[in-house]
């Protein structure tokens, strides 16, 4: 077991971080990604706990937790393994910025492809039990055998936006952490907090940019008409909080693991 633990540890730590941040993902999926009818929206705005803790949503909590735990395990674990390879290539030196970006992009792409079938299952189950969301109608007409069709017809933009989100989150954290500690003289805890904020902003900006662009032509038109800042219009603040909490939990898990000799 000791021989395999160094290779397994990043996935275990990543899964633990994903488990403890699953409720934020559940709250986001219940209130942000699923848009119920206008009367439900009005009721939710007045009494948020009505929709969030409805009987239908309570039933899907275990599925959301399991999906988010597995996705975070693969995302953070694979990223750490790739970073180790980059460090060994650099003879023990920290990865350069383009290496961090490559590791983040690869890990984000793999996690996005894993995320789609898991979240489709959660959404299908949510629709099946009658929870109000805009996916309910098509998914009650389609069964699980039609997942490949949903993937090819409508999941490309989702995979692209999730890959860019994870890429922005992963590629920016460690360089920001090193810069704040070495160049700005921050303490370890302050540097971790600052790096998590930067990572969250980068993740939200990358996700927003790819969400606002569907093709190269649309990107050029948007750039000419509204300028470069138009790509980041509508940055979701909830993503920043989620990324910050994820890094904080992961760093605390690493700290506790070191204290017990893990």
N, C-alpha and C positions, 0 to 999 in steps of 0.2 A: 504493500500500500504506500509506503514511504517513497518508493521509486516512482509511482505514478502521480503522487499528490501534487508536485509542482505543475504538472500539465493540467490537472483537473481543477486545481484551486481557483484559477481565474473564472471558470464557468460556475463554480459553486458560489463564489463571492458575488458574481454578477447576478445569479439567480436569486440569492438572498436579498440583494439590493432591489431587484425587480419585485420580489414578494412584498417587501415593506413599502414600496411606492405604488402598489397595485391599486390602492383605494383612490389615489389621485387619477390614475388612468380610468378607473371605473366612473368617477365623478365626471371626468371630461367626456367620456363616451355617452354618459346618460344625459348630459346637459348641453354639450357643444356639437358633437359629431352627428347626433341624431336630432332631427328637427321635427317635433310633433306639430299637430295642427295649431292654428292661431289661438283657439280658446285654451288649449293645453299650455301654450307658451305664456299666455296671460296669467293662467293659474300658477304656473311655475315661477314666474317673476314675483308674484305676490307671496307664494308659499313654496320656496325651493325644495323643502323636504318632502313635499307631496309626491313629486315625480321621482326624486332621487331615491327615496326609501319606499316606493310603492312595492306592492307584493310581487309584481312581475320583475322589477329590477333586482329585488332581493334574491330571486331564484337564480339569476345569472352571475351573482358575485363569485361563486367558486370557479366558474368557467373563465371569467375575466382575470381572476388571480392566477390561475394555472397558465393561461395564455401569456399574460404579461411576465410571469416568472420565467417561463421557457424562452421567450423572446429576449428578455434582458440578459439571461444566461448566455445565449448564443452571441448577442451583440457585444457585450462587455468582455466576455471570455475570449472570443475570436480576436477582438481588437488587441487585447493584452498579449495574446500569443504572437500576433503579427508584429507588435512593437518589440517583443523580445527578439524576434528574428532580425529586425532592423538594427537593434542594439548590438547583436552579435556580429552583424555585417560591418558595423562601424567600429569594431574592436572595443566595445564597451562604452562608447560615447552615445549620448542621447540622440534619438532620431532627428534628422533635419526636418524642416517644415514640409517639404514635398513628400518625405517618407511618412510623416504623421498623416498627411492628407491621403496618401495612397492606402494606408492601413485603415483609416476611417471610412474611406469610400468602399473598400472591399467588405469590411464588416457591416456597413450600413446596407449594402446591396444584398448580402446574404440574409440579414435580419429582415429586410423588407419582403423578400420572397417567402420567408418562413411566416411572417406576420399575416400575409393575405389569407391563406387557408384557415388559420386559427381564428382570425377576426371574422371571416365569412361564417364560420361555424357559430361563433357567438352571436353574430347578427341574425343568422338563420334561426337560432333557438329563440332569440328575443322576439322575432317576428312570429314564430310558431306559437309562443305563449301569449301573444297579443299585446306586447308592450308597444306603446305608440311611438313610431319613428318612421321616417320617410322611406326606409327600405322594406317596411312590413309588407306592402302590397305586392311588389314583384317577387319577394322571397316566399310568400305563401303560395304563389303560383309555380315556383320553381323548386325542385327538390335538390338534394345534395349531389346528384349525378350531373347537374348542370354547372358545377363549380368551374370547370375549364372554360366554358362559354363566357361566364361572368368575368373570368380572368382576361380572356383575349379581347372582350368587347369594352370593358370599362375600368379595369384595374391598372392599366398602364400609368395614367396620371397619379394614382394613389401610390404605386410603387416608386415612381420618380420622386414624389414629394417626400415620402418617408425616407428614401435613401439619402436625399439631400439634407433632411433634418438630422438624421443620425450622423452623416458626414460632418455637418457643422458642429454638432455636439462633441464628437470624438476628436476631430482634428485640431480643435482650438484649445482644449482643456490643458494638456500637458505643456505646450509652449507658453501659454499664459501663466501657468503655475511657475515655471522656471523663470520667466521674465519678472514676475512680481517678487519672487524671492531673491534673485541674483541682482537685478538692476534697480529695483525699487526698495529693497531692504525690508520687505514685509515679513512678518512672522509666518510660521507654517499655517496656522489656523486662518490668519487674515488672507494669506495667499490662496488658500483653498477656497475661501468664500469668494474672493475676487475672481478667481479663475472659473468658478461655477457660474457666476453672473455673466462673464464674457462668453462662456460656453453656451449658456442659455440664449443669449442674444444672437450669437452666431447661428445656432440651430434654428431659431425662429426666423431669422433673416433668410437663411438658405431655403427653408421650407416655403416661406412666403414668395420668394423669387421664382421658384419652380412651379408653385401653384398658380401664379399670375401669368405664366408663359406656357403656351401649348405647342409652339413651333418656333423655328428660327425667324420666320417672317413676322409672327406676332411680336417676338422679342425686339426686332428692329423697328417695327412700327411704334411699340411702346417707348423705346429709347428715344426715337425722334420726336414723338409728340409730347412726352411728359418728363423725359430726362431719366437718369439712372436711378434716382430714388423711387421712381414709380414701381420698380421691381419689388420693393419691400413694403408696398402699401398693404395695410391690414395685417401687420405682424401680430400673431396671437400671443398675448401676455401669459396665458395659462401654460404655454410650452416652456417659457422661461422658468416659471416656478417649478414645473415638473423636472426639468433638467437640473436645476439647483438642488432639489431634494434628492434626486438620484445620486449625484456626485457626493453630497454630504453623507448619505447613508452608506455609499460604497467606501468612502474614506474611513468612516467609523468602523465598518466591518473589517477593513484592512488593519486598522489600528488594534482592534480587539484580537484579530488573528495573530499579529506580531507579539502581543502581550502574553499569549498562551503558547507561543512558540510555533504557530502554524505557518 
